[in-house]
Structures are given as structure tokens and as C-alpha cells.
Amino acid sequence: MSRDVASMSAARKPSKTAPPTKHRDGFELISRQPINWETIESYPAAGGGPKKPFQDVTYHVSTADVCARIAFNRPHILHAFRPQTIREIQIALELATDDPRVGAIILTSNNVPGYTPAFCAGGDQTVRSNGGGYQDGTEVQPKLRVLDLQIQMRRCPKPILAVVDGYAIGGGHILHMVADLTIASDRSVFGQTGPRMGSFDAGYGSTHAARLMGQKRARELWFLSKFYDAQEAVSMGLINACYPVQELEGRAAQWVRRMVMNSPTALACCKAALNADEDGGAGIMQMGGELTRLFYKSAESQEGRDAFLDKRAPQFRSKL
């Protein structure tokens, strides 16, 4: 795919008197052709054992479009997650984060004919334990593993685009909110169910909702447990855009292609900065980590290392 449309001059008119236009950004020049994916069927086992197959999710990478696709794959229960599901998403997200072929990540679901479309309906209530979390036989103790995933998504330096088709409810709704961007089909539905089912999320599910929509809307979301269609979600600031369902895949490709045309360092630093205010000390640490990574690439920083190894005084100013 040609990336010339990333050029600031891609949509420039030769006329010196051309009026200002938003189309100067060249976004609509970006191809909406579906992404060609390469399937990654298994992942390295802990401790170096035989590779394990993905069961509850699918994982794909596109070298041509510099992105990864992580998808819920439990359509028979609206892609509700169990600990195994979350663990596999965590593994796929770590693979995508460490893969130099990946510049952006799509989080979505595999909807199939015969089942109601959904992004994710939250925690699988059949494995909700009386022990304070979820237990499907894979946990040492019942726990809320999805909270670890939320933090991992925030810490990932690569932008995550949630692509929602159908229900994004409960814990699934929180995952799309924690993603950096959300686009949805026009048949999508958003909302919280926790207070109706003896549950709630006092972390990002509440605080980030208030940042996205404002306090009144966030309280409405939780106190009333109402559902909202995609157009309402756009107007509330809950998602970025909605498209006809038949266009969603192409629009996701377009959004990802624009992001990977941009500077990956700029995107990582912007993400860390945007998270820093809400994430307190941990967010500032993440932003500081991105700055440290950049500093390590400088001659000034390398002089400090080299001087230590050479057992001499560093000459920092000579490297400015």
C-alpha cells in the first residue's frame, strides 16, 4: 500500500488562493480495502514448553498494513469472557506490543451467522465464583483478571482501536472504553449491567467513563444501567464514530492505515501523555519511560554509559 497519502502535501491544491478545507488532511484518500491477515494459531508456553493454541480468541498480523488483530471468539455467548479468554488476550497483546511488524492493534470479535452480533458481553457469569472473582479452572485463586488487562492496554505504547459490532456490554463495554479509539457498526449497543447483576467497576469503568462523557452521563450509565445505540454513543463522546455494518471492516482498515503512517514515537508519547493525568504516578512513570527511551538514543546519554564503562569522567556537553 502506498503511504504517500501521509504526506502533508498529498491533498494540497496548487492554487495560492484555495480556501481552507478539512480534506487537506488526506484522510479520505486512504484505502478502505480489507486488510489481508496472517493467522497466528499458537503462542509460546511459559517456561519454553510446546506452543499452545489460541482457544477463546484469534490472533492475526498484517505485515503489509503493520497491524495486529485480536478478536474474541466465543460467539455462542456474545463473546463473554472467562479467565482463559482474558489470559489469551493478554498474551496476544504482549506479542503485538513486542512485534516490530505491528504499529497499531485492533481489538474486535468474530461474529458469525446464526448468533447475535456482539463485541463482548463482559464476564461469563457461569464461571463467576463465590470466592471474589472468576474461576474456570485455570486460576490458582478466583480473581478479576480483566483488571490486569485494562492496565496492560493503557500501558501498551501502540494505539489500540476497538472495532465494535453488536453488543458492548458490562466488562466488554469497559474494554472498549479503555481502548484508545472506538468505532462501531450502526447496529451496535452500549451499556453497563453491573448494578443489575450484583457487580460494578469502581476503577476505569467509572472514572474513565466520567472523563469520556462527563459526570452526569457516567452516573446515568451506572445508576440506570440503560443501553445506548451507536449514534447516541457518538453524541455522548463514548465512541469516535459509527458506520453502516457493511463498511465497518473497511473503515477500521482506513483508521489503522492512517495511524501507522504517523510517527510511532509521537503516537507512543501522545498516548502516555493523554493517560498521565488520569493514571496519576503510574501514568507519569509511563510517560517518563517513553522520554527515557528517547534519551537513551541520544549521544549525550550514550556518553554517560560509555564513560562509566571506560572508567573516565563523562563529557556530556561535548555531545550536545
PATORMAR-319433 format. One line per 5 residues: number of its first residue (from 1); their letters; for each residue x, y, z of C-alpha. Coordinates in nm, 4 decimals. Example, Ala and Ser with C-alpha at 12.3 -4.5 7.8 and 13.67 -1.06 7.14 Angstrom:
2
1 = AS = 1.2300 -0.4500 0.7800; 1.3670 -0.1060 0.7140
This chain:
320
1 = MSRDV = 0.0000 0.0000 0.0000; 0.1301 0.3429 -0.0947; 0.1819 0.5672 0.2059; 0.2187 0.8859 0.0012; -0.1186 0.9980 0.1362
6 = ASMSA = 0.0560 1.0510 0.4705; 0.2392 1.3439 0.3183; 0.1190 1.6826 0.4340; 0.1176 1.7860 0.0667; -0.0899 1.4893 -0.0535
11 = ARKPS = -0.4116 1.6877 -0.0843; -0.2536 2.0265 -0.1498; -0.4012 2.2345 -0.4302; -0.1547 2.4245 -0.6498; -0.3675 2.7372 -0.6215
16 = KTAPP = -0.2328 3.0033 -0.3885; -0.5882 3.1183 -0.3153; -0.7534 2.7803 -0.2481; -0.9895 2.8080 0.0514; -0.9184 2.6127 0.3689
21 = TKHRD = -1.0651 2.2628 0.3734; -1.0650 1.9759 0.6206; -0.9936 1.7402 0.3300; -0.6406 1.8765 0.3199; -0.5582 1.6065 0.5791
26 = GFELI = -0.5840 1.3434 0.3047; -0.7739 1.1012 0.5300; -1.0353 1.0136 0.2697; -0.7569 0.9263 0.0250; -0.6613 0.6283 0.2405
31 = SRQPI = -0.7700 0.2904 0.1095; -1.0632 0.1106 0.2731; -0.9763 -0.2228 0.1162; -0.9931 -0.5048 0.3741; -0.6682 -0.5929 0.5448
36 = NWETI = -0.5059 -0.9224 0.4477; -0.4276 -1.1092 0.7678; -0.1782 -1.3798 0.8539; -0.3125 -1.6165 1.1213; -0.1046 -1.6828 1.4320
41 = ESYPA = -0.2596 -2.0021 1.5687; -0.0480 -2.0620 1.8785; 0.1729 -1.8912 2.1330; 0.4887 -1.9873 2.3248; 0.4147 -2.1656 2.6511
46 = AGGGP = 0.5593 -2.0349 2.9760; 0.8916 -2.1979 3.0570; 0.9692 -2.2831 2.6962; 0.7337 -2.5803 2.6575; 0.5357 -2.6729 2.3434
51 = KKPFQ = 0.3329 -2.3946 2.1855; -0.0302 -2.3680 2.2905; -0.3177 -2.2969 2.0503; -0.5418 -1.9949 2.0997; -0.8869 -2.1188 2.2037
56 = DVTYH = -1.1051 -1.8262 2.3090; -0.9557 -1.5617 2.0804; -0.7970 -1.5386 1.7398; -0.4764 -1.3508 1.6665; -0.3716 -1.2166 1.3283
61 = VSTAD = -0.0920 -0.9951 1.1998; -0.0689 -0.7988 0.8748; 0.2878 -0.7259 0.7699; 0.1658 -0.5181 0.4747; -0.0509 -0.2937 0.6933
66 = VCARI = 0.1717 -0.3020 1.0035; -0.1018 -0.4035 1.2453; -0.2423 -0.6864 1.4562; -0.5966 -0.8105 1.5150; -0.7076 -0.9653 1.8446
71 = AFNRP = -1.0648 -1.0955 1.8375; -1.2987 -1.2524 2.0901; -1.4077 -1.5916 1.9567; -1.6965 -1.7077 2.1778; -1.9984 -1.6098 1.9645
76 = HILHA = -2.2287 -1.8618 2.1331; -2.2343 -1.6457 2.4497; -2.1982 -1.2966 2.2992; -1.8193 -1.3269 2.3385; -1.8439 -1.3152 2.7181
81 = FRPQT = -1.5021 -1.3735 2.8690; -1.3688 -1.6225 3.1202; -1.0175 -1.6155 3.2719; -0.8849 -1.8233 2.9811; -1.0157 -1.5615 2.7369
86 = IREIQ = -0.8518 -1.2720 2.9180; -0.5240 -1.4601 2.9555; -0.5139 -1.5223 2.5790; -0.5852 -1.1566 2.5027; -0.3032 -1.0603 2.7392
91 = IALEL = -0.0662 -1.2973 2.5592; -0.1719 -1.1712 2.2150; -0.1374 -0.8101 2.3298; 0.2125 -0.8778 2.4582; 0.3064 -1.0432 2.1283
96 = ATDDP = 0.1726 -0.7436 1.9358; 0.3486 -0.4957 2.1634; 0.6851 -0.6665 2.1146; 0.6438 -0.7310 1.7396; 0.8242 -0.4722 1.5222
101 = RVGAI = 0.5838 -0.5593 1.2382; 0.2944 -0.4147 1.4408; 0.2266 -0.0424 1.4684; -0.1384 -0.0499 1.5730; -0.3722 -0.3069 1.7255
106 = ILTSN = -0.7379 -0.3833 1.6527; -0.9466 -0.5339 1.9347; -1.2688 -0.6819 1.7980; -1.4777 -1.0003 1.7781; -1.5535 -1.2763 1.5304
111 = NVPGY = -1.9262 -1.2585 1.4619; -2.0751 -1.5493 1.2699; -2.4178 -1.6168 1.1131; -2.6640 -1.7786 1.3480; -2.5580 -1.5837 1.6563
116 = TPAFC = -2.6472 -1.2344 1.7771; -2.3641 -0.9923 1.6878; -2.1555 -0.8772 1.9818; -1.8208 -0.7233 2.0662; -1.8207 -0.8603 2.4205
121 = AGGDQ = -2.0890 -0.9046 2.6862; -1.8476 -0.8937 2.9801; -1.7703 -1.1654 3.2293; -1.9102 -1.5153 3.1755; -2.1467 -1.5495 3.4710
126 = TVRSN = -2.1292 -1.9303 3.4602; -1.7732 -1.9111 3.5962; -1.8275 -1.6241 3.8380; -1.7098 -1.7611 4.1706; -1.8217 -1.7009 4.5285
131 = GGGYQ = -1.4518 -1.6544 4.6007; -1.4332 -1.2959 4.4804; -1.3635 -1.3325 4.1097; -1.3913 -1.5668 3.8140; -1.2693 -1.9273 3.8103
136 = DGTEV = -1.2787 -2.1584 3.5094; -1.0198 -2.3985 3.6455; -0.7230 -2.2047 3.5079; -0.6709 -1.9702 3.8039; -0.4869 -2.0544 4.1249
141 = QPKLR = -0.7464 -1.8458 4.3089; -1.0560 -1.6712 4.1705; -0.9604 -1.3228 4.0536; -1.0692 -1.0317 3.8362; -0.8078 -1.0887 3.5663
146 = VLDLQ = -0.9704 -0.8352 3.3353; -0.8413 -0.5553 3.5606; -0.4854 -0.6577 3.4721; -0.5796 -0.6474 3.1030; -0.7176 -0.2948 3.1378
151 = IQMRR = -0.3861 -0.1755 3.2805; -0.1923 -0.3618 3.0109; -0.3967 -0.1886 2.7417; -0.3224 0.1503 2.8957; 0.0491 0.0738 2.9174
156 = CPKPI = 0.0786 -0.0600 2.5611; 0.2710 0.2061 2.3649; 0.0857 0.1223 2.0438; -0.2620 0.2615 1.9722; -0.5495 0.0172 2.0252
161 = LAVVD = -0.8615 0.0547 1.8109; -1.1751 -0.1181 1.9398; -1.3986 -0.2207 1.6492; -1.7463 -0.2915 1.7846; -2.0216 -0.4752 1.6011
166 = GYAIG = -2.3220 -0.5565 1.8191; -2.3407 -0.5582 2.1964; -2.0611 -0.3979 2.4010; -2.1988 -0.4549 2.7473; -2.0651 -0.4769 3.1039
171 = GGHIL = -1.6989 -0.5699 3.1165; -1.6879 -0.5668 2.7359; -1.8095 -0.2089 2.7402; -1.5253 -0.1160 2.9742; -1.2689 -0.2762 2.7442
176 = HMVAD = -1.3815 -0.0624 2.4502; -1.3631 0.2476 2.6739; -1.0079 0.1583 2.7814; -0.9034 0.1187 2.4177; -0.7613 0.4368 2.2662
181 = LTIAS = -1.0267 0.4697 1.9962; -1.3623 0.3059 1.9254; -1.5530 0.2779 1.6002; -1.8749 0.0810 1.5754; -2.1339 -0.0521 1.3356
186 = DRSVF = -2.4729 0.1157 1.3239; -2.6271 -0.1928 1.4860; -2.4100 -0.1709 1.7964; -2.5419 -0.1250 2.1504; -2.3510 0.0043 2.4525
191 = GQTGP = -2.4179 -0.0060 2.8251; -2.3488 -0.1293 3.1753; -2.5277 -0.4107 3.3567; -2.3247 -0.4433 3.6775; -2.5679 -0.2904 3.9277
196 = RMGSF = -2.8433 -0.5167 3.7879; -2.6266 -0.8252 3.8406; -2.4562 -0.7552 4.1715; -2.1401 -0.6097 4.0189; -1.9667 -0.2806 3.9389
201 = DAGYG = -1.6318 -0.1396 3.8280; -1.5040 0.1352 4.0557; -1.1846 0.1717 3.8505; -1.1630 0.2686 3.4836; -1.5221 0.1565 3.4321
206 = STHAA = -1.6352 0.4521 3.6439; -1.3565 0.7094 3.6366; -1.2779 0.6821 3.2662; -1.6474 0.6855 3.1777; -1.6723 1.0193 3.3587
211 = RLMGQ = -1.3705 1.1513 3.1672; -1.5252 1.0463 2.8373; -1.8857 1.1542 2.8934; -1.8910 1.3805 3.1962; -2.0153 1.3087 3.5460
216 = KRARE = -2.3885 1.3269 3.4774; -2.3782 1.0882 3.1836; -2.1456 0.8465 3.3649; -2.3826 0.8355 3.6634; -2.6718 0.7751 3.4258
221 = LWFLS = -2.4747 0.4904 3.2666; -2.4206 0.3182 3.6004; -2.7222 0.4190 3.8102; -2.9835 0.3439 3.5427; -2.7955 0.0707 3.3523
226 = KFYDA = -2.9526 0.1942 3.0292; -2.8405 0.0813 2.6850; -2.7495 0.3251 2.4051; -2.7323 0.2821 2.0312; -2.4257 0.3757 1.8293
231 = QEAVS = -2.5492 0.7218 1.7271; -2.6248 0.8057 2.0899; -2.2811 0.6773 2.1897; -2.1173 0.9129 1.9378; -2.3172 1.2113 2.0621
236 = MGLIN = -2.2213 1.1288 2.4231; -1.8500 1.1124 2.3438; -1.8465 0.7429 2.4282; -1.7185 0.6317 2.0857; -1.5451 0.8076 1.7982
241 = ACYPV = -1.7622 0.7115 1.5007; -2.0249 0.4696 1.3737; -2.0598 0.3326 1.0221; -2.3002 0.1048 0.8358; -2.2121 -0.2521 0.9279
246 = QELEG = -2.1057 -0.3362 0.5725; -1.8498 -0.0522 0.5834; -1.7046 -0.1231 0.9267; -1.4188 -0.3508 0.8187; -1.3037 -0.1061 0.5527
251 = RAAQW = -1.3263 0.1896 0.7898; -1.1231 0.0015 1.0510; -0.8581 -0.0586 0.7846; -0.8631 0.3120 0.6962; -0.8209 0.4222 1.0595
256 = VRRMV = -0.5368 0.1779 1.1199; -0.3591 0.2710 0.7970; -0.3605 0.6385 0.8915; -0.2212 0.5656 1.2390; 0.0668 0.3520 1.1139
261 = MNSPT = 0.1582 0.6251 0.8641; 0.2310 0.8531 1.1596; 0.5425 0.8650 1.3754; 0.5318 0.5665 1.6155; 0.7331 0.7594 1.8734
266 = ALACC = 0.4921 1.0528 1.8546; 0.1954 0.8177 1.8967; 0.3534 0.6405 2.1958; 0.4382 0.9696 2.3662; 0.0923 1.1158 2.2954
271 = KAALN = -0.0748 0.8062 2.4387; 0.1416 0.8200 2.7514; 0.0748 1.1924 2.7941; -0.3008 1.1552 2.7450; -0.3077 0.8782 3.0070
276 = ADEDG = -0.0753 1.0503 3.2551; -0.3286 1.2906 3.4028; -0.5813 1.0179 3.4788; -0.3330 0.7487 3.5842; -0.1510 0.9513 3.8487
281 = GAGIM = 0.2011 0.8439 3.9367; 0.1801 0.5310 3.7239; 0.0790 0.7391 3.4213; 0.3622 0.9848 3.4764; 0.6002 0.6882 3.5064
286 = QMGGE = 0.4801 0.5572 3.1698; 0.5343 0.8961 3.0066; 0.8735 0.9208 3.1767; 0.9618 0.5795 3.0373; 0.8935 0.6967 2.6825
291 = LTRLF = 1.1115 1.0033 2.7407; 1.3887 0.7865 2.8866; 1.3747 0.5600 2.5821; 1.4236 0.8622 2.3575; 1.7036 0.9963 2.5774
296 = YKSAE = 1.8899 0.6637 2.5601; 1.9136 0.7125 2.1830; 2.0976 1.0441 2.2229; 2.4738 1.0976 2.2126; 2.4514 1.2735 2.5490
301 = SQEGR = 2.3019 0.9707 2.7248; 2.5371 0.7298 2.5498; 2.8327 0.9364 2.6689; 2.7296 0.8650 3.0290; 2.7266 0.4905 2.9662
306 = DAFLD = 3.0494 0.4919 2.7676; 3.2309 0.6978 3.0306; 3.1262 0.4555 3.3032; 3.2485 0.1575 3.1026; 3.5743 0.3413 3.0142
311 = KRAPQ = 3.6234 0.4431 3.3804; 3.6565 0.8124 3.2971; 3.4684 1.1334 3.3659; 3.1835 1.1921 3.1197; 3.1985 1.4888 2.8842
316 = FRSKL = 2.8263 1.5462 2.8458; 2.8361 1.8944 2.6959; 3.0606 1.7806 2.4111; 2.7735 1.5658 2.2878; 2.5066 1.8341 2.2799
